[in-house]
Amino acid sequence: MPIADRAGRAGRFLWSAWAGLAGLSVFAAAWQLGHEAYGSFILPSPAETLASLAALLRDEANWALVGATACRALLGFSVAAGIGTLVGVIAGYHPAVMRLMRPQVTLLLGVPPIAWIVLLMIWFGNGAGTVVATAAIACLPIVFIGAAEGVATRDRGLDDMARAAGVGPFTRLFRVALRQMLHALFPALVMALGTAFKAAVMAELMANAGGVGEALAVARANLDVAAALAWILLAVAALIGVEYGLLQPLRAEFETWREAARPWGVKR
């Protein structure tokens, strides 16, 4: 039965991809209209960009660049997810910690990523560490807010019921509170993952640290708009692959309880 349940969820997940493809088709149509209005020099057509993308994919060195950017973004995201979730859970349980952390979160959100890139380049030089640190700092407040709000808005009546039934504090934490936190944490993680990729590409471009960012800098210097758009598509494809290959399956596994309350058929 668990295998059948997982297969059913996977089938519904794949079937729901039609809605995403329809949205991408609308975006491609708008892109084509922009190309017809402004020409190839300003905005190459989707066909021209896909041709440039195919040319990039034929070079194995370009795969290594995309992999380097994805690994740096994922490493920064993982650091932010671990620290942000832990501190967010603590802040959600203790209002005093939440009041102390809010100004710091506002400070982190208020400082633009490009400012962090400049500072990190001065402190650590032009390397992968600057890219990873930039991605982690950009993601950290987003994950913290999701975890803290998820714990703070939990149903405390369920905690009281579990306590009355003799359930220990750690069991209540992992079986009651954290499961309720996931409805706010996973959207924050999805947003943080996208932020990590954007910050990583920006840091690579500014610091000449390799990866997709440095390739974008070369395309900018050559005024090759089609190549720049192709590199952007590669970065977005890597982001989509990580989100729907890692985060969304994890969310489905942790939120299987939602299936019991969902009527038959695809509703979202």
ZAMARGU-4260 file (C-alpha; in steps of 0.2 Angstrom, whole numbers, plus 5000, padded with zeros to 4 digits):
<rodrens>
0) 5000/5000/5000 | 5014/5013/5004 | 5021/5009/4986 | 5004/5011/4978 | 5001/5027/4988
5) 5018/5035/4982 | 5014/5029/4964 | 4997/5038/4965 | 5004/5054/4972 | 5018/5054/4959
10) 5005/5051/4945 | 4995/5065/4951 | 5010/5076/4952 | 5016/5072/4934 | 4998/5075/4928
15) 4997/5092/4936 | 5012/5097/4926 | 5000/5101/4911 | 4995/5117/4920 | 5013/5122/4922
20) 5016/5119/4904 | 5001/5129/4899 | 5008/5144/4909 | 5025/5142/4901 | 5016/5142/4884
25) 5008/5159/4888 | 5025/5166/4894 | 5033/5160/4877 | 5019/5168/4867 | 5021/5185/4876
30) 5040/5183/4873 | 5037/5180/4854 | 5026/5196/4854 | 5040/5206/4862 | 5052/5199/4849
35) 5041/5204/4835 | 5039/5221/4842 | 5057/5225/4846 | 5068/5213/4835 | 5081/5201/4838
40) 5094/5213/4844 | 5084/5218/4859 | 5074/5202/4862 | 5078/5186/4852 | 5064/5175/4849
45) 5061/5159/4859 | 5067/5148/4844 | 5083/5158/4843 | 5086/5157/4861 | 5083/5138/4861
50) 5095/5136/4846 | 5108/5145/4857 | 5104/5134/4872 | 5106/5118/4861 | 5123/5125/4856
55) 5128/5128/4874 | 5123/5111/4879 | 5134/5102/4866 | 5149/5109/4876 | 5152/5098/4891
60) 5162/5112/4899 | 5145/5122/4900 | 5137/5108/4910 | 5151/5110/4923 | 5147/5128/4924
65) 5129/5125/4928 | 5133/5111/4940 | 5145/5123/4949 | 5132/5136/4951 | 5119/5124/4957
70) 5130/5116/4970 | 5135/5133/4977 | 5117/5139/4978 | 5112/5122/4986 | 5126/5123/4998
75) 5121/5141/5003 | 5102/5136/5004 | 5106/5121/5015 | 5116/5131/5027 | 5102/5144/5028
80) 5088/5131/5029 | 5097/5122/5044 | 5101/5138/5054 | 5085/5147/5049 | 5074/5133/5054
85) 5082/5129/5070 | 5082/5148/5076 | 5065/5150/5069 | 5058/5135/5079 | 5066/5142/5095
90) 5059/5160/5092 | 5042/5152/5088 | 5042/5144/5105 | 5049/5159/5115 | 5041/5177/5111
95) 5056/5185/5119 | 5068/5177/5107 | 5056/5182/5093 | 5056/5201/5098 | 5075/5200/5099
100) 5077/5192/5081 | 5064/5203/5072 | 5076/5219/5071 | 5090/5208/5065 | 5079/5199/5052
105) 5073/5216/5046 | 5092/5222/5044 | 5096/5206/5034 | 5081/5209/5023 | 5085/5228/5021
110) 5103/5225/5015 | 5103/5222/4996 | 5112/5206/4991 | 5124/5216/4980 | 5130/5225/4996
115) 5134/5208/5004 | 5143/5203/4988 | 5154/5218/4989 | 5158/5216/5008 | 5161/5197/5006
120) 5173/5200/4991 | 5183/5212/5002 | 5183/5200/5017 | 5185/5183/5008 | 5191/5187/4990
125) 5184/5181/4973 | 5179/5163/4976 | 5166/5150/4979 | 5165/5155/4997 | 5159/5172/4993
130) 5145/5164/4982 | 5140/5152/4995 | 5140/5165/5009 | 5129/5177/4998 | 5116/5164/4994
135) 5115/5159/5013 | 5113/5177/5019 | 5100/5180/5006 | 5090/5165/5011 | 5092/5165/5030
140) 5079/5178/5034 | 5066/5170/5023 | 5068/5153/5031 | 5068/5160/5048 | 5051/5169/5045
145) 5043/5154/5038 | 5049/5143/5053 | 5045/5155/5066 | 5028/5160/5060 | 5023/5141/5057
150) 5027/5137/5075 | 5020/5153/5083 | 5003/5150/5074 | 5002/5132/5078 | 4986/5125/5087
155) 4990/5125/5105 | 4975/5114/5109 | 4984/5100/5101 | 4999/5102/5112 | 4988/5102/5127
160) 4979/5087/5121 | 4995/5077/5118 | 5002/5083/5135 | 4986/5077/5144 | 4988/5060/5135
165) 5006/5059/5143 | 5016/5062/5127 | 5033/5069/5131 | 5040/5086/5125 | 5051/5079/5111
170) 5037/5069/5104 | 5025/5083/5105 | 5038/5094/5096 | 5042/5082/5081 | 5024/5074/5080
175) 5013/5089/5083 | 5022/5106/5082 | 5034/5103/5068 | 5021/5095/5057 | 5010/5110/5059
180) 5025/5121/5055 | 5027/5114/5038 | 5013/5123/5030 | 5022/5139/5032 | 5040/5132/5031
185) 5039/5124/5014 | 5033/5139/5004 | 5047/5149/5013 | 5059/5136/5007 | 5053/5137/4989
190) 5056/5155/4990 | 5073/5154/4998 | 5078/5141/4985 | 5074/5153/4971 | 5083/5167/4980
195) 5098/5156/4983 | 5100/5153/4964 | 5098/5172/4960 | 5110/5177/4973 | 5123/5164/4967
200) 5122/5170/4949 | 5123/5188/4954 | 5138/5184/4965 | 5147/5175/4952 | 5144/5189/4939
205) 5151/5202/4951 | 5166/5192/4958 | 5171/5183/4942 | 5169/5167/4951 | 5165/5155/4937
210) 5148/5147/4934 | 5133/5154/4925 | 5137/5172/4932 | 5153/5173/4924 | 5146/5166/4907
215) 5133/5179/4908 | 5147/5192/4910 | 5155/5186/4894 | 5138/5186/4885 | 5136/5204/4891
220) 5153/5209/4885 | 5150/5201/4868 | 5132/5209/4867 | 5126/5192/4864 | 5108/5193/4870
225) 5103/5176/4864 | 5117/5168/4874 | 5113/5178/4889 | 5095/5172/4888 | 5101/5154/4885
230) 5111/5155/4901 | 5097/5162/4911 | 5086/5147/4905 | 5099/5135/4910 | 5099/5143/4928
235) 5080/5142/4929 | 5080/5124/4923 | 5092/5119/4936 | 5081/5128/4949 | 5066/5120/4943
240) 5074/5103/4943 | 5080/5105/4961 | 5063/5111/4967 | 5052/5098/4959 | 5065/5084/4961
245) 5069/5087/4979 | 5058/5100/4988 | 5041/5095/4981 | 5043/5076/4984 | 5049/5080/5002
250) 5034/5091/5005 | 5022/5077/4998 | 5030/5064/5010 | 5029/5075/5025 | 5011/5081/5021
255) 5003/5064/5017 | 4990/5068/5030 | 4982/5081/5018 | 4977/5067/5007 | 4964/5061/5019
260) 4955/5077/5018 | 4957/5080/4999 | 4942/5075/4988 | 4945/5064/4973 | 4953/5072/4958
265) 4966/5086/4955 | 4961/5102/4964 | 4976/5112/4962
</rodrens>
